[in-house]
Amino acid sequence: MAYWPEPHLAFDAKLDSGPVVVRSTYTIASEKEQSFLEAMAHLRQSRLRTGATQWGLFRDGEVAHRFVELYVVPSWDEHLRQHRYRITGTDHEFEERADMLSDPPPEVSHLIAVDDLP
C-alpha cells in the first residue's frame, strides 16, 4: 500500500537515473523539538530499511528552528519503490507525526544526479 504521494518532477527522469537526494525542510517550534527528534529517529530507520544508502538530519545554521533531512537512494526507480511498496503503516505514522510538528508544512524536493555532462 502506498502512503506517500507520487513525486511530481518538472522533467521526465529515467528510472535508472541517480543517485537521488531527497531533501525535506521542516520548521519546528522549540517546544516541539523533542517530539520531532523522536519521530525523526524512527524515520531514519525507515529510510535506511526501505532503500536509502545515506541519511542525515541537519539544523540550519542561519535559522535555528529549521531542520533539513537528507537521504540518498541509488536511483529514481528505487525511490519510487519506496513510495509504492516499502513503507509500512508505522513508517507512515512517524512521517505524519514529523510533518504535523512542522509549521509551515515541510517542503520536499528531489535532486537527481545529472548523468549526461559533456
Residue frames relative to the residue before (quaternion, step in Angstrom):
aa qw qx qy qz dx dy dz
M 1.0000 0.0000 0.0000 0.0000 0.00 0.00 0.00
A 0.3154 -0.7581 0.5425 0.1775 3.59 -0.83 0.98
Y 0.1793 -0.7951 0.5743 0.0772 3.57 -0.79 1.06
W 0.6800 0.4603 -0.2905 0.4913 3.58 1.11 -0.59
P 0.4728 -0.6235 0.5175 0.3463 3.59 -1.08 0.54
E 0.5644 -0.5829 0.4541 0.3681 3.55 -1.16 0.59
P 0.4399 -0.6812 0.5063 0.2935 3.60 -0.91 0.82
H 0.2404 -0.7528 0.5969 0.1386 3.56 -1.11 0.73
L 0.1575 -0.8060 0.5686 0.0479 3.55 -0.64 1.17
A 0.5076 -0.6462 0.4867 0.2964 3.54 -1.23 0.51
F 0.7608 0.1973 -0.1278 0.6049 3.59 1.31 -0.09
D 0.5341 -0.6063 0.4738 0.3502 3.57 -1.27 0.30
A 0.1656 -0.7854 0.5922 0.0711 3.56 -0.59 1.17
K 0.4464 -0.6500 0.5390 0.2961 3.55 -1.06 0.75
L 0.5980 -0.5932 0.3988 0.3626 3.57 -1.07 0.70
D 0.7265 0.4200 -0.2568 0.4794 3.59 1.03 -0.71
S 0.3877 0.7119 -0.4933 0.3154 3.62 1.26 0.19
G 0.3890 0.7148 -0.5223 0.2547 3.52 -1.00 0.76
P 0.5007 -0.0475 -0.8343 -0.2257 1.39 -2.45 0.08
V 0.3658 -0.6973 0.5792 0.2109 3.52 -1.39 0.31
V 0.1647 -0.7498 0.6337 0.0952 3.55 -0.97 0.93
V 0.1547 -0.7616 0.6239 0.0828 3.56 -0.83 1.02
R 0.0833 -0.8028 0.5904 -0.0040 3.55 -0.76 1.11
S 0.0276 -0.7730 0.6337 -0.0117 3.56 -0.83 1.06
T 0.1476 -0.7963 0.5849 0.0455 3.55 -0.80 1.07
Y 0.1001 -0.8049 0.5847 -0.0161 3.54 -0.71 1.20
T 0.1685 -0.7354 0.6435 0.1293 3.57 -1.20 0.62
I 0.0399 -0.8405 0.5355 -0.0715 3.55 -0.39 1.31
A 0.4030 -0.6950 0.5433 0.2435 3.58 -0.80 1.04
S 0.6237 -0.5929 0.3550 0.3653 3.57 -1.02 0.79
E 0.6696 0.5016 -0.3176 0.4463 3.63 0.97 -0.69
K 0.6912 0.4417 -0.2733 0.5025 3.62 1.25 -0.25
E 0.4250 0.7601 -0.4279 0.2422 3.57 1.29 -0.21
Q 0.6685 0.5042 -0.3223 0.4416 3.64 0.82 -0.89
S 0.6510 0.5015 -0.3137 0.4757 3.61 0.95 -0.84
F 0.6324 0.5315 -0.3228 0.4620 3.56 1.04 -0.81
L 0.6766 0.4938 -0.3001 0.4563 3.59 0.84 -0.94
E 0.6224 0.5250 -0.3415 0.4695 3.61 1.05 -0.67
A 0.6513 0.4982 -0.3151 0.4779 3.60 0.96 -0.83
M 0.6701 0.5059 -0.3054 0.4491 3.59 0.95 -0.84
A 0.5800 0.5622 -0.3830 0.4481 3.62 1.09 -0.55
H 0.6615 0.4752 -0.3021 0.4954 3.58 1.02 -0.75
L 0.6465 0.5191 -0.3274 0.4532 3.59 0.99 -0.78
R 0.5727 0.5733 -0.3816 0.4447 3.59 1.06 -0.64
Q 0.6716 0.4901 -0.2946 0.4711 3.58 0.83 -0.98
S 0.6505 0.5256 -0.3103 0.4520 3.57 0.96 -0.87
R 0.6701 0.5035 -0.3109 0.4481 3.59 0.81 -0.99
L 0.6914 0.4722 -0.2845 0.4669 3.59 0.89 -0.92
R 0.6527 0.5157 -0.3150 0.4570 3.60 1.00 -0.75
T 0.7499 0.4169 -0.2210 0.4637 3.59 1.01 -0.79
G 0.8001 -0.3525 0.1509 0.4613 3.61 1.17 0.29
A 0.5134 0.6285 -0.4453 0.3782 3.61 1.16 -0.17
T 0.3122 -0.7477 0.5583 0.1783 3.56 -1.06 0.79
Q 0.7694 0.1065 -0.0741 0.6255 3.57 1.28 -0.38
W 0.0070 -0.7843 0.6203 -0.0064 3.55 -1.18 0.62
G 0.1176 0.7887 -0.6004 0.0607 3.57 -1.09 0.68
L 0.1844 -0.7335 0.6420 0.1257 3.53 -1.25 0.58
F 0.0731 -0.8209 0.5653 -0.0351 3.55 -0.73 1.14
R 0.3167 -0.7006 0.6017 0.2161 3.56 -1.16 0.68
D 0.4704 -0.6772 0.4957 0.2728 3.55 -0.91 0.96
G 0.4295 -0.7332 0.4748 0.2292 3.58 -0.78 1.02
E 0.7109 0.4413 -0.2558 0.4842 3.60 1.17 -0.48
V 0.7694 0.2199 -0.1142 0.5887 3.60 1.16 -0.59
A 0.3904 -0.7945 0.4143 0.2114 3.56 -0.15 1.33
H 0.7556 0.3940 -0.2171 0.4762 3.60 0.98 -0.74
R 0.5668 0.5808 -0.3911 0.4341 3.60 1.24 0.25
F 0.0825 -0.7722 0.6299 0.0083 3.53 -0.96 1.02
V 0.1494 -0.7743 0.6104 0.0746 3.56 -1.07 0.79
E 0.1806 -0.7453 0.6362 0.0851 3.54 -0.85 1.09
L 0.0221 -0.7735 0.6334 -0.0069 3.56 -0.95 0.96
Y 0.1304 0.7679 -0.6260 0.0381 3.54 -1.02 0.76
V 0.3192 -0.7575 0.5550 0.1277 3.51 -1.19 0.74
V 0.0601 -0.7512 0.6559 0.0441 3.53 -1.07 0.86
P 0.6265 -0.6111 0.3321 0.3518 3.60 -1.03 0.73
S 0.8225 0.0043 0.0418 0.5672 3.62 1.00 -0.71
W 0.6514 -0.4884 0.3994 0.4215 3.54 -1.32 0.23
D 0.6199 0.5462 -0.3372 0.4514 3.59 1.01 -0.77
E 0.6487 0.5096 -0.3203 0.4658 3.60 0.93 -0.85
H 0.6555 0.4998 -0.3250 0.4636 3.59 0.95 -0.78
L 0.6369 0.5132 -0.3331 0.4691 3.60 0.98 -0.76
R 0.6251 0.5254 -0.3402 0.4663 3.59 1.04 -0.69
Q 0.5806 0.5519 -0.3741 0.4672 3.59 1.09 -0.65
H 0.6781 0.5025 -0.2864 0.4535 3.58 0.85 -0.99
R 0.7884 0.4139 -0.1848 0.4159 3.54 0.72 -1.11
Y 0.8604 0.2089 -0.0410 0.4630 3.57 0.86 -0.90
R 0.7671 0.4766 -0.2129 0.3729 3.59 0.89 -0.81
I 0.6183 0.5611 -0.3641 0.4128 3.60 1.07 -0.52
T 0.2976 -0.7541 0.5630 0.1605 3.57 -1.00 0.86
G 0.6920 -0.4522 0.3592 0.4331 3.54 -1.31 0.11
T 0.6480 0.5094 -0.3140 0.4712 3.57 1.01 -0.80
D 0.6064 0.5402 -0.3478 0.4685 3.59 1.02 -0.79
H 0.6648 0.5207 -0.2923 0.4488 3.55 0.91 -1.00
E 0.6376 0.5378 -0.3277 0.4437 3.59 0.96 -0.83
F 0.6897 0.4636 -0.2920 0.4735 3.60 0.89 -0.86
E 0.6227 0.5173 -0.3509 0.4707 3.59 1.05 -0.65
E 0.6430 0.5120 -0.3206 0.4707 3.59 0.96 -0.82
R 0.6294 0.5383 -0.3332 0.4506 3.58 0.99 -0.82
A 0.6658 0.4856 -0.3025 0.4790 3.60 0.88 -0.92
D 0.6501 0.5265 -0.3161 0.4475 3.58 0.95 -0.89
M 0.6847 0.4996 -0.2866 0.4466 3.59 0.92 -0.91
L 0.6433 0.5253 -0.3229 0.4539 3.59 1.15 -0.50
S 0.6338 0.5334 -0.3206 0.4593 3.58 1.25 -0.36
D 0.0409 0.7762 -0.6275 0.0446 3.55 -0.95 0.93
P 0.4199 -0.2786 -0.8178 0.2779 1.57 -0.90 2.34
P 0.7122 -0.4065 0.3125 0.4794 3.61 -1.28 0.06
P 0.6065 -0.5828 0.3845 0.3804 3.60 -1.10 0.60
E 0.3186 -0.6970 0.6076 0.2085 3.52 -1.27 0.58
V 0.1223 -0.7974 0.5899 0.0345 3.56 -0.84 1.03
S 0.0238 0.7800 -0.6252 0.0108 3.55 -1.01 0.84
H 0.2890 -0.7378 0.5931 0.1425 3.51 -1.25 0.66
L 0.1171 -0.7945 0.5955 0.0199 3.56 -0.62 1.18
I 0.0938 -0.8199 0.5647 -0.0038 3.56 -0.49 1.22
A 0.5151 -0.6715 0.4412 0.2985 3.55 -0.78 1.07
V 0.3917 -0.6842 0.5673 0.2380 3.53 -1.12 0.78
D 0.2339 -0.8193 0.5158 0.0893 3.56 -0.52 1.24
D 0.7748 0.4186 -0.1733 0.4409 3.54 1.05 -0.78
L 0.1462 0.7789 -0.5892 0.1575 3.56 0.73 1.03
P 0.5264 -0.6424 0.4424 0.3385 3.60 -1.03 0.71
